[in-house]
């Protein structure tokens, strides 16, 4: 069973994906598709940890602002 706190952490990520991709269907497709940028993991696979959520959020922001991964790779988390 998923805790309310875990669900609360996921809602903003899913909302961000819908905003970036225009609708739930496209967002769901993106979240479930393995991506080379994420070592061939689907973004949804990363949503079980805080670090994974942060990585997915940063990836969505890069897409939203048209930042190519080849020009500006996602930096490792500091700290």
Secondary structure, DSSP 4 states (H G I P E B T S, - for coil): ---HHHHHHHHHHHHHHHHHHSSHHHHHHHHHSEEGGGTTEEGGGGTTSHHHHHHHHHHHHHHHTT--TTTSPPPPPP-
